[in-house]
Amino acid sequence: MKIDNIYIYDYIKEYLHEITVVNYKKGQYITRSDEPFTEVFFILDGNVKVECLTEYGKILLVDELSNNEFVGKISYMYEQGLFCDIKATSDASLLKINKNTFDKLQGKSEFLNIFLYRTSKRIYYMYKKLMMKNLFSLEEIFAFYLLKNSEHDTFKFKNISALCSIFPISRKGLYNVINTLVKKNFIRKDKNSIIIINKKQLLELSMHVRAFNRINDSKIKFNI
């Protein structure tokens, strides 16, 4: 994506000499949780994920972001310290905005409105995922995820560990969910694929989760 095509271009164009484009390879860390880091990134191309590693070695997927999103240790701006790693999940190009430049941009009310809107929207998304975990069973959530991410009734995944980090759930817990749905003849597992056998039953199982994730069609929205 060209810089002059991004929606924040008009706000950053006078500071482009202070902003650098940085590139990361898939799997490369953009920043680690223990690193002092004050820069803010804007994703031009590619995908990144934010994850937290607990003291017990468990990895928690916090967020996944792609083009036109801000990423960085933004929690500090809200006076919260979330110790997370940021990692490229594909080859990625990002704008790197240092603290001094970002302080100048915050002085522009229109830019600040956009930044707060985009970041708070992600916070609501993460909060909604947390609510899902508490409101619905793992079987309901997994059925919803399968239906949403399958193609031609087939869902392909890299490995079990990757799936565990999405929900998050232990390997044992995930195997229990899959085996339960297999025994009910809702799905069939084939190596790194899950084939949907009874879509009607999965739709019924995930009914409340789908309703919870329905996009709000209210006319009361931010115009940004």
Accessible surface in RSA format (square Angstrom, percent):
REM  Atomic radii and reference values for relative SASA: ProtOr
REM  Chains: A
REM  Algorithm: Lee & Richards
REM  Probe-radius: 1.40
REM  Slices: 20
REM RES _ NUM      All-atoms   Total-Side   Main-Chain    Non-polar    All polar
REM                ABS   REL    ABS   REL    ABS   REL    ABS   REL    ABS   REL
RES MET A   1    84.37  43.7  35.19  23.3  49.18 117.1  48.66  41.4  35.71  47.3
RES LYS A   2   149.12  72.7 141.72  87.0   7.40  17.6  90.95  81.9  58.17  62.0
RES ILE A   3    47.61  27.1  43.21  32.2   4.39  10.6  43.21  31.1   4.39  11.9
RES ASP A   4    86.95  60.9  66.28  66.0  20.67  48.9  20.21  47.6  66.74  66.6
RES ASN A   5   106.50  73.4  74.17  71.7  32.33  77.8  20.62  49.6  85.88  83.0
RES ILE A   6     7.55   4.3   0.00   0.0   7.55  18.2   1.25   0.9   6.30  17.1
RES TYR A   7    80.71  37.7  54.97  31.3  25.74  67.0  66.39  49.9  14.32  17.7
RES ILE A   8     0.00   0.0   0.00   0.0   0.00   0.0   0.00   0.0   0.00   0.0
RES TYR A   9    57.81  27.0  57.67  32.8   0.14   0.4  24.99  18.8  32.83  40.5
RES ASP A  10    99.36  69.6  83.39  83.0  15.97  37.8  21.12  49.7  78.24  78.0
RES TYR A  11    45.21  21.1  44.07  25.1   1.14   3.0  20.62  15.5  24.59  30.3
RES ILE A  12     0.00   0.0   0.00   0.0   0.00   0.0   0.00   0.0   0.00   0.0
RES LYS A  13   107.37  52.4  93.94  57.6  13.44  32.0  47.70  42.9  59.67  63.6
RES GLU A  14   103.68  59.5  81.98  62.0  21.70  51.7  38.37  74.2  65.31  53.3
RES TYR A  15    30.03  14.0  30.03  17.1   0.00   0.0  12.45   9.4  17.58  21.7
RES LEU A  16    58.29  32.5  48.69  34.8   9.60  24.1  48.71  34.2   9.57  25.8
RES HIS A  17   151.80  83.0 107.22  74.5  44.58 114.0  91.92  94.7  59.88  69.7
RES GLU A  18    46.85  26.9  31.73  24.0  15.12  36.0  25.52  49.4  21.33  17.4
RES ILE A  19    14.54   8.3   0.20   0.1  14.34  34.6   0.20   0.1  14.34  38.9
RES THR A  20    77.31  55.0  72.45  73.4   4.87  11.6  71.85  96.5   5.47   8.3
RES VAL A  21    71.22  46.9  45.89  41.5  25.32  61.0  45.89  39.9  25.32  68.7
RES VAL A  22    31.79  20.9  28.35  25.7   3.45   8.3  31.79  27.6   0.00   0.0
RES ASN A  23   105.92  73.0  80.77  78.1  25.15  60.5  31.55  75.9  74.37  71.9
RES TYR A  24    32.91  15.4  28.29  16.1   4.62  12.0  15.17  11.4  17.74  21.9
RES LYS A  25   144.53  70.5 144.53  88.7   0.00   0.0  94.55  85.1  49.98  53.2
RES LYS A  26   139.63  68.1 117.52  72.1  22.10  52.6  64.06  57.7  75.56  80.5
RES GLY A  27    36.06  44.5   0.00   N/A  36.06  44.5  22.85  62.7  13.21  29.6
RES GLN A  28    82.79  46.3  75.07  54.9   7.72  18.4  29.74  63.3  53.05  40.2
RES TYR A  29    72.72  34.0  57.72  32.8  15.01  39.0  36.91  27.7  35.82  44.2
RES ILE A  30    11.47   6.5   0.00   0.0  11.47  27.6   0.09   0.1  11.37  30.9
RES THR A  31     1.72   1.2   0.00   0.0   1.72   4.1   1.72   2.3   0.00   0.0
RES ARG A  32    93.64  39.3  93.64  47.7   0.00   0.0  20.26  27.7  73.37  44.5
RES SER A  33    33.35  28.2  29.07  38.8   4.28   9.8   2.37   5.1  30.97  43.4
RES ASP A  34   125.63  88.0  91.58  91.1  34.05  80.5  48.63 114.5  76.99  76.8
RES GLU A  35    72.95  41.9  68.16  51.6   4.80  11.4  26.74  51.7  46.21  37.7
RES PRO A  36   135.31  98.6 104.61  95.4  30.70 111.6 117.94  97.4  17.37 108.0
RES PHE A  37    37.30  18.7  23.81  14.7  13.49  35.1  26.08  15.8  11.22  32.1
RES THR A  38    85.89  61.1  69.23  70.2  16.66  39.7  58.70  78.8  27.19  41.1
RES GLU A  39    38.93  22.3  36.76  27.8   2.17   5.2   0.73   1.4  38.20  31.2
RES VAL A  40     2.08   1.4   2.08   1.9   0.00   0.0   2.08   1.8   0.00   0.0
RES PHE A  41     0.20   0.1   0.20   0.1   0.00   0.0   0.20   0.1   0.00   0.0
RES PHE A  42     0.00   0.0   0.00   0.0   0.00   0.0   0.00   0.0   0.00   0.0
RES ILE A  43     0.00   0.0   0.00   0.0   0.00   0.0   0.00   0.0   0.00   0.0
RES LEU A  44     6.93   3.9   6.93   5.0   0.00   0.0   6.93   4.9   0.00   0.0
RES ASP A  45    51.94  36.4  51.94  51.7   0.00   0.0  23.78  56.0  28.16  28.1
RES GLY A  46    15.97  19.7   0.00   N/A  15.97  19.7   9.51  26.1   6.46  14.5
RES ASN A  47    66.85  46.1  66.85  64.6   0.00   0.0  12.95  31.2  53.89  52.1
RES VAL A  48     1.04   0.7   0.00   0.0   1.04   2.5   0.00   0.0   1.04   2.8
RES LYS A  49    42.90  20.9  42.90  26.3   0.00   0.0   5.63   5.1  37.27  39.7
RES VAL A  50    19.83  13.1  19.83  18.0   0.00   0.0  19.83  17.2   0.00   0.0
RES GLU A  51    10.61   6.1  10.61   8.0   0.00   0.0   2.28   4.4   8.33   6.8
RES CYS A  52    32.48  24.6  32.24  36.0   0.24   0.6   2.74   6.9  29.75  32.1
RES LEU A  53   103.32  57.5  78.17  55.9  25.15  63.2  78.17  54.9  25.15  67.7
RES THR A  54    49.30  35.1  38.91  39.4  10.40  24.8  44.81  60.2   4.49   6.8
RES GLU A  55   159.28  91.4 110.97  84.0  48.31 115.0  46.97  90.8 112.32  91.7
RES TYR A  56   191.55  89.4 155.13  88.3  36.42  94.8 122.81  92.3  68.74  84.7
RES GLY A  57    51.18  63.1   0.00   N/A  51.18  63.1  27.29  74.9  23.89  53.5
RES LYS A  58   105.91  51.7  98.64  60.5   7.27  17.3  65.44  58.9  40.47  43.1
RES ILE A  59    79.48  45.2  70.19  52.3   9.28  22.4  70.19  50.5   9.28  25.2
RES LEU A  60    69.41  38.7  69.41  49.7   0.00   0.0  69.41  48.7   0.00   0.0
RES LEU A  61    13.02   7.3   5.40   3.9   7.62  19.2   5.40   3.8   7.62  20.5
RES VAL A  62    29.50  19.4  23.03  20.8   6.47  15.6  27.19  23.6   2.31   6.3
RES ASP A  63     5.89   4.1   5.89   5.9   0.00   0.0   2.27   5.3   3.63   3.6
RES GLU A  64    96.63  55.5  87.37  66.1   9.26  22.0  24.95  48.3  71.68  58.5
RES LEU A  65    12.60   7.0   6.32   4.5   6.28  15.8  10.78   7.6   1.82   4.9
RES SER A  66    49.38  41.7  48.49  64.7   0.89   2.1  15.12  32.2  34.26  48.0
RES ASN A  67    57.93  39.9  47.83  46.2  10.11  24.3  13.74  33.1  44.19  42.7
RES ASN A  68    42.01  29.0  42.01  40.6   0.00   0.0   4.86  11.7  37.15  35.9
RES GLU A  69    24.50  14.1  24.50  18.5   0.00   0.0   3.88   7.5  20.62  16.8
RES PHE A  70     5.39   2.7   0.36   0.2   5.02  13.1   0.36   0.2   5.02  14.4
RES VAL A  71     4.23   2.8   2.80   2.5   1.43   3.4   4.23   3.7   0.00   0.0
RES GLY A  72    13.38  16.5   0.00   N/A  13.38  16.5   0.00   0.0  13.38  30.0
RES LYS A  73    24.16  11.8  11.58   7.1  12.58  30.0  15.30  13.8   8.86   9.4
RES ILE A  74    23.13  13.2  22.16  16.5   0.98   2.4  22.16  16.0   0.98   2.6
RES SER A  75    19.68  16.6   9.81  13.1   9.86  22.7  13.98  29.8   5.69   8.0
RES TYR A  76   104.00  48.6  88.83  50.5  15.16  39.5  76.02  57.1  27.98  34.5
RES MET A  77    81.33  42.1  45.46  30.1  35.87  85.4  52.92  45.0  28.41  37.6
RES TYR A  78    82.88  38.7  65.60  37.3  17.28  45.0  71.17  53.5  11.71  14.4
RES GLU A  79   159.48  91.6 130.72  98.9  28.76  68.5  53.83 104.1 105.65  86.3
RES GLN A  80   109.85  61.4 106.07  77.5   3.79   9.0  29.23  62.2  80.62  61.1
RES GLY A  81    39.00  48.1   0.00   N/A  39.00  48.1  10.41  28.6  28.60  64.0
RES LEU A  82   102.67  57.2  95.46  68.3   7.22  18.1  97.31  68.3   5.37  14.4
RES PHE A  83   134.56  67.3 126.15  78.1   8.42  21.9 127.14  77.1   7.42  21.2
RES CYS A  84    13.87  10.5  12.12  13.5   1.75   4.1   7.02  17.8   6.85   7.4
RES ASP A  85    10.79   7.6  10.55  10.5   0.24   0.6   0.36   0.8  10.43  10.4
RES ILE A  86     3.28   1.9   3.28   2.4   0.00   0.0   3.28   2.4   0.00   0.0
RES LYS A  87    48.91  23.9  48.91  30.0   0.00   0.0   7.30   6.6  41.60  44.3
RES ALA A  88     0.48   0.4   0.00   0.0   0.48   1.1   0.00   0.0   0.48   1.3
RES THR A  89    47.53  33.8  33.59  34.1  13.93  33.2  31.09  41.8  16.43  24.8
RES SER A  90    29.24  24.7  28.36  37.9   0.87   2.0  28.03  59.7   1.20   1.7
RES ASP A  91    89.43  62.6  75.32  75.0  14.11  33.4  33.12  77.9  56.31  56.2
RES ALA A  92     4.22   3.9   0.00   0.0   4.22   9.6   1.24   1.7   2.98   7.9
RES SER A  93    29.03  24.5  28.56  38.1   0.47   1.1   5.35  11.4  23.68  33.2
RES LEU A  94     0.00   0.0   0.00   0.0   0.00   0.0   0.00   0.0   0.00   0.0
RES LEU A  95     0.73   0.4   0.73   0.5   0.00   0.0   0.73   0.5   0.00   0.0
RES LYS A  96    63.48  31.0  61.27  37.6   2.21   5.3  12.84  11.6  50.64  53.9
RES ILE A  97     0.09   0.1   0.00   0.0   0.09   0.2   0.00   0.0   0.09   0.2
RES ASN A  98    57.77  39.8  57.30  55.4   0.47   1.1  26.51  63.8  31.26  30.2
RES LYS A  99   107.70  52.5 105.41  64.7   2.30   5.5  74.96  67.5  32.74  34.9
RES ASN A 100   109.77  75.7 105.95 102.4   3.82   9.2  20.02  48.2  89.75  86.7
RES THR A 101     0.51   0.4   0.51   0.5   0.00   0.0   0.00   0.0   0.51   0.8
RES PHE A 102     5.39   2.7   5.39   3.3   0.00   0.0   5.39   3.3   0.00   0.0
RES ASP A 103    63.34  44.4  50.15  49.9  13.19  31.2  26.65  62.7  36.69  36.6
RES LYS A 104    95.58  46.6  80.87  49.6  14.70  35.0  62.91  56.6  32.67  34.8
RES LEU A 105     0.00   0.0   0.00   0.0   0.00   0.0   0.00   0.0   0.00   0.0
RES GLN A 106    68.83  38.5  60.50  44.2   8.33  19.8  12.32  26.2  56.51  42.9
RES GLY A 107    69.85  86.1   0.00   N/A  69.85  86.1  36.71 100.7  33.15  74.2
RES LYS A 108    61.86  30.2  55.60  34.1   6.26  14.9  28.91  26.0  32.95  35.1
RES SER A 109    78.14  66.0  70.18  93.7   7.95  18.3  45.24  96.3  32.89  46.1
RES GLU A 110   108.11  62.1 105.15  79.6   2.96   7.0  39.40  76.2  68.72  56.1
RES PHE A 111     0.00   0.0   0.00   0.0   0.00   0.0   0.00   0.0   0.00   0.0
RES LEU A 112    50.22  28.0  50.22  35.9   0.00   0.0  50.22  35.3   0.00   0.0
RES ASN A 113    84.75  58.4  79.99  77.3   4.77  11.5  14.57  35.1  70.18  67.8
RES ILE A 114    17.18   9.8  17.18  12.8   0.00   0.0  17.18  12.4   0.00   0.0
RES PHE A 115     3.88   1.9   3.88   2.4   0.00   0.0   3.88   2.4   0.00   0.0
RES LEU A 116    74.80  41.7  74.40  53.2   0.41   1.0  74.67  52.4   0.13   0.4
RES TYR A 117    47.56  22.2  41.91  23.8   5.65  14.7  21.99  16.5  25.57  31.5
RES ARG A 118    52.66  22.1  51.48  26.2   1.18   2.8   3.05   4.2  49.61  30.1
RES THR A 119     8.30   5.9   6.00   6.1   2.30   5.5   7.43  10.0   0.88   1.3
RES SER A 120    40.42  34.2  40.31  53.8   0.11   0.3  25.83  55.0  14.59  20.4
RES LYS A 121   113.36  55.3 107.28  65.8   6.09  14.5  69.67  62.7  43.69  46.5
RES ARG A 122    47.97  20.1  47.89  24.4   0.08   0.2  12.39  16.9  35.58  21.6
RES ILE A 123    77.68  44.2  77.13  57.5   0.55   1.3  77.13  55.5   0.55   1.5
RES TYR A 124   159.46  74.5 156.02  88.8   3.45   9.0 108.77  81.7  50.70  62.5
RES TYR A 125   102.29  47.8  97.22  55.3   5.07  13.2  66.21  49.8  36.08  44.5
RES MET A 126    48.95  25.3  43.22  28.6   5.73  13.6  41.89  35.6   7.06   9.4
RES TYR A 127   125.87  58.8 120.81  68.7   5.05  13.1  82.99  62.4  42.88  52.9
RES LYS A 128    67.00  32.7  66.69  40.9   0.31   0.7  37.60  33.8  29.40  31.3
RES LYS A 129    63.59  31.0  56.01  34.4   7.58  18.1  48.37  43.5  15.22  16.2
RES LEU A 130   103.75  57.8  99.14  70.9   4.62  11.6 103.37  72.6   0.38   1.0
RES MET A 131    66.91  34.7  64.14  42.4   2.77   6.6  57.64  49.0   9.27  12.3
RES MET A 132    17.99   9.3  17.99  11.9   0.00   0.0  13.40  11.4   4.59   6.1
RES LYS A 133   100.31  48.9  84.57  51.9  15.74  37.5  50.37  45.3  49.95  53.2
RES ASN A 134   117.25  80.9  81.24  78.5  36.01  86.7  28.43  68.4  88.82  85.8
RES LEU A 135   103.90  57.9  73.63  52.7  30.27  76.1  76.20  53.5  27.70  74.5
RES PHE A 136    32.29  16.2  21.14  13.1  11.14  29.0  25.02  15.2   7.27  20.8
RES SER A 137    56.76  48.0  42.85  57.2  13.92  32.1  49.09 104.5   7.68  10.8
RES LEU A 138    67.23  37.4  61.94  44.3   5.29  13.3  61.94  43.5   5.29  14.2
RES GLU A 139    44.76  25.7  44.68  33.8   0.08   0.2   9.28  18.0  35.48  29.0
RES GLU A 140    33.21  19.1  33.21  25.1   0.00   0.0   6.83  13.2  26.38  21.5
RES ILE A 141    16.46   9.4  16.46  12.3   0.00   0.0  16.46  11.9   0.00   0.0
RES PHE A 142     3.30   1.7   3.30   2.0   0.00   0.0   3.30   2.0   0.00   0.0
RES ALA A 143     0.00   0.0   0.00   0.0   0.00   0.0   0.00   0.0   0.00   0.0
RES PHE A 144    28.31  14.2  28.14  17.4   0.17   0.4  28.14  17.1   0.17   0.5
RES TYR A 145    47.93  22.4  47.93  27.3   0.00   0.0  29.34  22.1  18.59  22.9
RES LEU A 146     0.00   0.0   0.00   0.0   0.00   0.0   0.00   0.0   0.00   0.0
RES LEU A 147    29.59  16.5  10.85   7.8  18.74  47.1  11.04   7.8  18.55  49.9
RES LYS A 148   144.86  70.7 110.69  67.9  34.17  81.4  73.15  65.8  71.71  76.4
RES ASN A 149    63.19  43.6  40.19  38.8  22.99  55.4  13.10  31.5  50.09  48.4
RES SER A 150    25.76  21.8   6.76   9.0  19.01  43.8   0.00   0.0  25.76  36.1
RES GLU A 151   132.18  75.9 124.39  94.1   7.80  18.6  45.22  87.5  86.96  71.0
RES HIS A 152   180.90  98.9 144.27 100.3  36.63  93.7 107.54 110.8  73.36  85.4
RES ASP A 153    56.76  39.8  53.96  53.7   2.80   6.6   8.94  21.0  47.82  47.7
RES THR A 154    36.21  25.8  31.92  32.4   4.29  10.2  15.90  21.4  20.31  30.7
RES PHE A 155    11.10   5.6  10.98   6.8   0.12   0.3  11.10   6.7   0.00   0.0
RES LYS A 156   158.18  77.2 136.23  83.6  21.95  52.3  78.91  71.0  79.27  84.4
RES PHE A 157    18.74   9.4   4.94   3.1  13.80  35.9  14.46   8.8   4.29  12.3
RES LYS A 158   153.22  74.7 130.38  80.0  22.84  54.4  91.97  82.8  61.25  65.2
RES ASN A 159    59.73  41.2  58.43  56.5   1.30   3.1  27.46  66.1  32.27  31.2
RES ILE A 160    13.47   7.7  11.01   8.2   2.46   5.9  11.01   7.9   2.46   6.7
RES SER A 161    61.14  51.7  54.12  72.2   7.03  16.2  33.65  71.6  27.49  38.5
RES ALA A 162    35.51  32.7  26.93  41.6   8.58  19.5  34.28  48.3   1.24   3.3
RES LEU A 163     1.95   1.1   1.95   1.4   0.00   0.0   1.95   1.4   0.00   0.0
RES CYS A 164    13.94  10.5  12.71  14.2   1.23   2.9  12.83  32.5   1.11   1.2
RES SER A 165    24.37  20.6  21.70  29.0   2.66   6.1  15.20  32.4   9.17  12.8
RES ILE A 166    48.53  27.6  41.20  30.7   7.33  17.7  41.20  29.7   7.33  19.9
RES PHE A 167    32.29  16.2  10.19   6.3  22.10  57.5  11.87   7.2  20.42  58.4
RES PRO A 168    17.59  12.8  13.38  12.2   4.21  15.3  13.38  11.0   4.21  26.2
RES ILE A 169    17.96  10.2   9.90   7.4   8.07  19.4  13.61   9.8   4.36  11.8
RES SER A 170    64.77  54.7  53.66  71.6  11.11  25.6  49.03 104.4  15.74  22.1
RES ARG A 171   119.76  50.3 116.13  59.2   3.64   8.7  56.74  77.5  63.03  38.2
RES LYS A 172   157.90  77.0 150.36  92.3   7.54  18.0  97.99  88.2  59.92  63.8
RES GLY A 173    16.00  19.7   0.00   N/A  16.00  19.7  15.39  42.2   0.61   1.4
RES LEU A 174     1.72   1.0   1.72   1.2   0.00   0.0   1.72   1.2   0.00   0.0
RES TYR A 175    81.48  38.0  81.48  46.4   0.00   0.0  59.22  44.5  22.26  27.4
RES ASN A 176    79.02  54.5  75.85  73.3   3.17   7.6  23.86  57.4  55.15  53.3
RES VAL A 177    10.84   7.1   9.60   8.7   1.24   3.0  10.84   9.4   0.00   0.0
RES ILE A 178     1.34   0.8   1.34   1.0   0.00   0.0   1.34   1.0   0.00   0.0
RES ASN A 179    71.33  49.2  70.61  68.2   0.72   1.7  12.57  30.3  58.76  56.8
RES THR A 180    41.57  29.6  38.95  39.5   2.62   6.3  18.22  24.5  23.35  35.3
RES LEU A 181     0.00   0.0   0.00   0.0   0.00   0.0   0.00   0.0   0.00   0.0
RES VAL A 182    54.17  35.6  50.65  45.9   3.52   8.5  50.65  44.0   3.52   9.6
RES LYS A 183   171.46  83.6 140.54  86.2  30.92  73.6  92.26  83.0  79.20  84.4
RES LYS A 184   100.92  49.2  80.06  49.1  20.86  49.7  58.38  52.5  42.55  45.3
RES ASN A 185   101.47  70.0 100.04  96.7   1.43   3.4  20.81  50.1  80.66  78.0
RES PHE A 186    24.10  12.1  24.10  14.9   0.00   0.0  24.10  14.6   0.00   0.0
RES ILE A 187     1.45   0.8   0.00   0.0   1.45   3.5   0.00   0.0   1.45   3.9
RES ARG A 188   119.87  50.3 119.87  61.1   0.00   0.0  49.63  67.8  70.24  42.6
RES LYS A 189    78.51  38.3  54.42  33.4  24.09  57.4  27.56  24.8  50.95  54.3
RES ASP A 190    69.15  48.4  64.02  63.7   5.12  12.1   6.17  14.5  62.98  62.8
RES LYS A 191   175.68  85.7 156.20  95.8  19.49  46.4 110.39  99.4  65.29  69.5
RES ASN A 192    73.46  50.7  71.63  69.2   1.83   4.4  17.93  43.2  55.53  53.7
RES SER A 193    20.41  17.2  20.41  27.2   0.00   0.0   4.94  10.5  15.47  21.7
RES ILE A 194     0.00   0.0   0.00   0.0   0.00   0.0   0.00   0.0   0.00   0.0
RES ILE A 195    35.79  20.4  35.79  26.7   0.00   0.0  35.79  25.8   0.00   0.0
RES ILE A 196    10.83   6.2   0.71   0.5  10.12  24.4   0.71   0.5  10.12  27.5
RES ILE A 197    93.94  53.5  62.17  46.3  31.78  76.6  66.19  47.7  27.75  75.3
RES ASN A 198    53.77  37.1  50.23  48.5   3.54   8.5   7.58  18.2  46.20  44.7
RES LYS A 199   105.27  51.4 100.47  61.6   4.80  11.4  50.88  45.8  54.39  57.9
RES LYS A 200   157.64  76.9 151.55  93.0   6.09  14.5  95.50  86.0  62.14  66.2
RES GLN A 201    62.10  34.7  61.17  44.7   0.94   2.2   4.11   8.7  58.00  44.0
RES LEU A 202     0.00   0.0   0.00   0.0   0.00   0.0   0.00   0.0   0.00   0.0
RES LEU A 203    65.31  36.4  65.26  46.7   0.05   0.1  65.31  45.9   0.00   0.0
RES GLU A 204   106.45  61.1  95.01  71.9  11.44  27.2  35.31  68.3  71.15  58.1
RES LEU A 205    39.73  22.1  30.00  21.5   9.73  24.5  36.79  25.8   2.95   7.9
RES SER A 206     0.00   0.0   0.00   0.0   0.00   0.0   0.00   0.0   0.00   0.0
RES MET A 207    92.84  48.1  91.13  60.3   1.71   4.1  52.26  44.4  40.58  53.8
RES HIS A 208   103.71  56.7 100.42  69.8   3.29   8.4  61.98  63.9  41.74  48.6
RES VAL A 209     0.02   0.0   0.02   0.0   0.00   0.0   0.02   0.0   0.00   0.0
RES ARG A 210    82.47  34.6  76.18  38.8   6.29  15.0  26.61  36.4  55.85  33.9
RES ALA A 211    45.15  41.5  32.42  50.0  12.73  29.0  32.74  46.1  12.40  32.9
RES PHE A 212    51.33  25.7  34.84  21.6  16.49  42.9  43.75  26.5   7.58  21.7
RES ASN A 213    39.35  27.1  26.46  25.6  12.89  31.0   8.11  19.5  31.24  30.2
RES ARG A 214   167.75  70.4 148.73  75.8  19.02  45.3  67.18  91.8 100.57  61.0
RES ILE A 215   148.58  84.5 134.67 100.3  13.91  33.5 136.68  98.4  11.90  32.3
RES ASN A 216    95.39  65.8  82.62  79.8  12.76  30.7  41.31  99.4  54.08  52.3
RES ASP A 217   129.39  90.6 109.10 108.6  20.29  48.0  39.05  91.9  90.34  90.1
RES SER A 218    37.15  31.4  26.96  36.0  10.20  23.5  27.64  58.9   9.52  13.3
RES LYS A 219   206.83 100.9 171.70 105.4  35.12  83.6 121.82 109.6  85.01  90.6
RES ILE A 220   160.01  91.1 142.78 106.4  17.23  41.5 147.32 106.1  12.69  34.4
RES LYS A 221   122.98  60.0  95.47  58.6  27.51  65.5  65.66  59.1  57.32  61.1
RES PHE A 222   150.90  75.5 129.05  79.9  21.85  56.9 132.51  80.3  18.40  52.7
RES ASN A 223   152.47 105.1 114.71 110.8  37.76  90.9  39.41  94.9 113.05 109.3
RES ILE A 224    99.80  56.8  28.77  21.4  71.03 171.2  59.67  43.0  40.13 108.9
END  Absolute sums over single chains surface
CHAIN  1 A    13789.1      11617.5       2171.5       7495.2       6293.9
END  Absolute sums over all chains
TOTAL         13789.1      11617.5       2171.5       7495.2       6293.9
